[in-house]
Amino acid sequence: MGTYWRVAVAVVASLLSGVTQAEVGTVVDVPTRPGVTVRYLWQVPAQPRASVILLVGGNGGLHLGADGSLGGMGGNFLSRTRAQFLQQGLAVALMDAPSDRQVPPFLSGFRQTPEHVADLKALIADVRQRGQLPVALVGTSRGTQSAAAVAIALAESGGPDALVLTSTILTDPQSKAVPKMALDTLRIPVLVMHHQQDGCKLCSPADLPTLLGKLPAGYQVRMYEGGGNVGDPCEAMAYHGFNGLERRVVQDLSVWLMDSVLR
């Protein structure tokens, strides 16, 4: 099949499925630090109400291609639920590691550095300008360390309008766990989402009080149970990744965000 016909078939398929080009996505490269860019996949529903920047866990290396394809982390909770965020009226920015961290260890050991803060400050500004909407940082697992650290560092200027922590890193012998951060300096709405049966040793529900005791007044918590539990307890298809509960979690997140930033 020639290139023309491949494009034609793709366009027809999109029209028949009701998916717009904006929903398919645009790949954006944002200049951040000198000589460095951050790439993200930008997807917009027909009538967006807010924007979310999705920060995946693990090493954060998506290998996001110029065509929007993901070479890694595609099964991560936040990667695989993008369509559901769109259905809830949320514009989505799925962030890859920066151009100078495109090989292992990617974001590992980088998530709490000034350079990471600079990268996300530029990305938040770009998403805010592009969507002209409130912007929330949404992190999952290791992504919560990025989201919390950046929200704290940018609390005075250039930060997000809301913060969502899903499957938060509560203890960590290798780096600073989220409860060890200066969360009490935050002045934005915060939502914590966690699975009651999360088996990841860094995210034990028994350690949640250490997080909640540090958050500013007005934070909210959503707890979940059941769903699927497959493989490594710290991976995306275990309780840790809200396997089988994706639609409910995203819907709860969306309702909270609308109440928090659009009231």
C-alpha positions as CSV (number, residue, x, y, z in Angstrom):
1,M,0.0,0.0,0.0
2,G,1.4,3.4,-1.0
3,T,1.9,6.3,1.3
4,Y,-1.1,8.2,0.0
5,W,-3.4,5.3,0.6
6,R,-2.0,4.7,4.1
7,V,-2.8,8.3,5.0
8,A,-6.2,8.2,3.4
9,V,-7.1,5.0,5.3
10,A,-6.0,6.6,8.5
11,V,-8.0,9.7,7.9
12,V,-11.1,7.7,7.0
13,A,-10.7,5.5,10.1
14,S,-10.4,8.6,12.3
15,L,-13.5,10.1,10.8
16,L,-15.5,7.0,11.2
17,S,-14.5,6.6,14.8
18,G,-15.2,10.3,15.6
19,V,-11.6,11.0,16.6
20,T,-10.3,14.4,15.7
21,Q,-6.8,15.2,14.8
22,A,-6.4,17.1,18.1
23,E,-7.4,13.9,19.9
24,V,-4.9,11.8,17.9
25,G,-2.3,14.2,19.2
26,T,0.4,16.7,18.3
27,V,4.1,16.2,19.3
28,V,5.6,19.3,20.9
29,D,9.2,20.0,21.6
30,V,9.7,22.8,24.1
31,P,13.1,24.5,24.6
32,T,14.0,24.4,28.3
33,R,17.6,24.6,29.4
34,P,20.4,25.7,27.0
35,G,20.6,23.1,24.3
36,V,17.9,21.0,25.8
37,T,14.3,20.3,24.8
38,V,11.4,18.4,26.4
39,R,9.0,16.5,24.2
40,Y,5.4,15.9,25.0
41,L,2.3,14.5,23.4
42,W,-0.5,17.1,23.3
43,Q,-4.1,15.8,22.9
44,V,-7.2,18.0,23.2
45,P,-10.9,17.0,23.4
46,A,-13.5,19.0,21.5
47,Q,-14.4,21.2,24.5
48,P,-11.5,21.1,27.0
49,R,-12.1,22.4,30.5
50,A,-8.6,22.1,32.0
51,S,-5.2,20.7,31.1
52,V,-3.3,17.9,32.8
53,I,0.4,17.2,32.6
54,L,0.9,13.5,33.1
55,L,4.1,12.3,34.7
56,V,4.6,8.6,34.4
57,G,6.5,6.5,36.9
58,G,9.5,4.2,36.6
59,N,12.4,5.7,34.8
60,G,10.1,8.1,32.8
61,G,11.6,7.1,29.4
62,L,8.7,7.1,26.9
63,H,10.8,7.2,23.7
64,L,8.1,9.5,22.3
65,G,8.4,9.5,18.6
66,A,7.8,12.4,16.2
67,D,4.6,10.6,15.1
68,G,3.3,10.3,18.7
69,S,4.3,6.7,19.2
70,L,5.5,5.4,22.5
71,G,8.6,3.2,22.6
72,G,8.4,2.7,26.3
73,M,6.1,3.0,29.3
74,G,3.0,2.6,27.2
75,G,1.3,0.4,29.8
76,N,1.9,2.9,32.6
77,F,-1.3,3.9,34.4
78,L,-1.2,7.5,33.0
79,S,0.0,6.5,29.5
80,R,-2.8,4.0,29.0
81,T,-5.6,6.2,30.3
82,R,-5.1,9.2,28.0
83,A,-8.3,8.6,26.1
84,Q,-10.3,8.5,29.3
85,F,-8.9,11.9,30.3
86,L,-10.0,13.2,27.0
87,Q,-13.4,11.8,27.5
88,Q,-13.6,13.7,30.7
89,G,-12.9,17.0,28.9
90,L,-9.3,17.3,29.9
91,A,-6.5,18.3,27.5
92,V,-3.5,16.0,28.0
93,A,0.2,16.6,27.9
94,L,2.2,13.4,28.3
95,M,5.8,14.3,29.1
96,D,8.9,12.4,28.0
97,A,12.3,12.6,29.5
98,P,14.3,15.6,28.2
99,S,16.6,15.4,25.2
100,D,19.7,15.1,27.4
101,R,18.2,12.1,29.3
102,Q,17.1,9.9,26.4
103,V,19.2,7.0,27.5
104,P,19.3,5.0,30.7
105,P,18.8,6.0,33.5
106,F,16.4,8.5,32.0
107,L,14.7,10.3,34.9
108,S,16.1,8.1,37.6
109,G,18.1,10.2,40.0
110,F,16.9,13.3,38.1
111,R,13.4,13.9,39.4
112,Q,14.3,16.3,42.3
113,T,17.0,18.3,40.5
114,P,16.9,22.0,39.6
115,E,17.2,21.0,35.9
116,H,14.0,18.9,36.2
117,V,12.3,21.9,37.8
118,A,13.4,24.1,34.9
119,D,12.2,21.6,32.3
120,L,8.7,21.3,33.9
121,K,8.5,25.1,34.4
122,A,8.9,25.5,30.7
123,L,6.5,22.8,29.9
124,I,3.8,24.1,32.3
125,A,4.2,27.6,30.7
126,D,3.8,26.1,27.2
127,V,0.8,24.0,28.1
128,R,-0.8,27.0,29.9
129,Q,-0.3,29.2,26.8
130,R,-1.4,26.5,24.4
131,G,-4.6,25.6,26.2
132,Q,-5.5,28.9,27.9
133,L,-6.8,26.7,30.8
134,P,-5.9,25.8,34.4
135,V,-3.0,23.3,34.5
136,A,-2.7,20.3,36.9
137,L,0.4,18.2,37.5
138,V,-0.6,14.5,37.7
139,G,2.1,12.0,38.8
140,T,1.9,8.3,39.4
141,S,4.4,6.2,41.4
142,R,7.9,7.7,40.7
143,G,6.1,10.5,38.9
144,T,4.7,11.7,42.2
145,Q,8.3,12.6,43.2
146,S,8.5,14.8,40.1
147,A,5.1,16.3,40.6
148,A,5.5,17.2,44.3
149,A,9.1,18.4,44.0
150,V,8.3,20.7,41.1
151,A,5.0,22.0,42.6
152,I,6.9,22.9,45.8
153,A,9.9,24.5,43.9
154,L,7.5,26.6,41.8
155,A,5.0,27.5,44.5
156,E,5.8,31.2,44.2
157,S,5.7,31.5,40.4
158,G,5.2,29.3,37.4
159,G,3.8,26.3,39.1
160,P,0.6,24.2,38.5
161,D,-2.9,25.2,39.6
162,A,-3.4,21.8,41.2
163,L,-1.5,18.7,42.1
164,V,-2.6,15.0,41.9
165,L,-0.6,12.2,43.5
166,T,-1.5,8.7,42.5
167,S,0.2,5.7,44.0
168,T,2.6,8.0,45.9
169,I,6.1,7.0,46.8
170,L,5.8,7.1,50.6
171,T,9.2,5.6,51.5
172,D,12.4,5.5,49.5
173,P,15.9,4.5,50.6
174,Q,17.4,5.8,47.4
175,S,15.9,9.3,47.2
176,K,13.6,11.7,49.0
177,A,10.1,10.2,49.4
178,V,7.2,12.6,48.9
179,P,6.3,12.8,52.6
180,K,9.9,14.1,53.2
181,M,9.3,17.1,51.0
182,A,8.1,20.6,52.1
183,L,4.5,19.9,51.2
184,D,3.2,22.3,53.8
185,T,4.4,25.2,51.6
186,L,1.9,24.3,48.9
187,R,-1.1,26.7,48.4
188,I,-2.8,24.8,45.6
189,P,-5.5,22.1,45.8
190,V,-4.0,18.6,46.3
191,L,-5.6,15.2,45.6
192,V,-4.2,11.9,46.8
193,M,-5.3,8.7,45.1
194,H,-4.2,5.3,46.4
195,H,-5.1,1.7,46.3
196,Q,-5.9,0.0,49.7
197,Q,-4.1,-3.1,48.5
198,D,-1.1,-1.5,46.9
199,G,1.6,-4.1,47.4
200,C,4.6,-2.0,46.3
201,K,6.9,-1.7,49.3
202,L,7.6,2.0,48.6
203,C,3.8,2.8,48.5
204,S,2.3,0.8,51.4
205,P,-1.1,2.3,52.4
206,A,0.1,1.9,56.0
207,D,2.5,4.8,55.4
208,L,-0.2,7.2,54.0
209,P,-0.5,9.0,57.4
210,T,3.0,10.3,57.0
211,L,2.0,11.9,53.7
212,L,-1.4,13.3,54.8
213,G,0.1,14.8,58.0
214,K,2.4,17.0,55.8
215,L,-0.2,18.3,53.3
216,P,-1.8,21.7,53.7
217,A,-5.4,22.0,54.9
218,G,-8.1,21.2,52.3
219,Y,-6.4,18.2,50.6
220,Q,-8.6,15.3,49.6
221,V,-8.1,11.6,49.4
222,R,-9.6,8.9,47.3
223,M,-9.0,5.3,48.2
224,Y,-9.7,2.2,46.0
225,E,-10.0,-1.5,46.4
226,G,-10.4,-4.5,44.1
227,G,-9.6,-4.6,40.4
228,G,-6.8,-6.7,38.9
229,N,-3.4,-7.6,40.3
230,V,-1.0,-9.0,37.8
231,G,2.8,-9.3,38.0
232,D,5.3,-7.2,39.9
233,P,3.4,-5.4,42.8
234,C,5.2,-2.2,41.8
235,E,4.3,-2.3,38.2
236,A,1.4,-0.9,36.1
237,M,-0.9,-4.0,35.9
238,A,-0.9,-4.6,39.7
239,Y,-3.1,-2.9,42.2
240,H,-0.4,-0.2,42.2
241,G,-1.5,0.8,38.7
242,F,-5.3,0.7,39.4
243,N,-5.7,-2.2,37.0
244,G,-9.4,-2.6,36.1
245,L,-10.3,0.6,37.9
246,E,-8.9,3.1,35.3
247,R,-12.2,4.6,34.3
248,R,-13.4,5.2,37.8
249,V,-10.1,6.7,38.9
250,V,-9.9,9.1,36.0
251,Q,-13.5,10.1,36.4
252,D,-13.0,10.8,40.1
253,L,-9.9,12.8,39.3
254,S,-11.7,14.9,36.7
255,V,-14.7,15.7,39.0
256,W,-12.3,16.8,41.8
257,L,-10.2,18.9,39.4
258,M,-13.3,20.7,38.0
259,D,-14.5,21.4,41.5
260,S,-11.1,22.6,42.6
261,V,-9.9,24.9,39.8
262,L,-13.2,26.0,38.1
263,R,-15.3,26.8,41.1
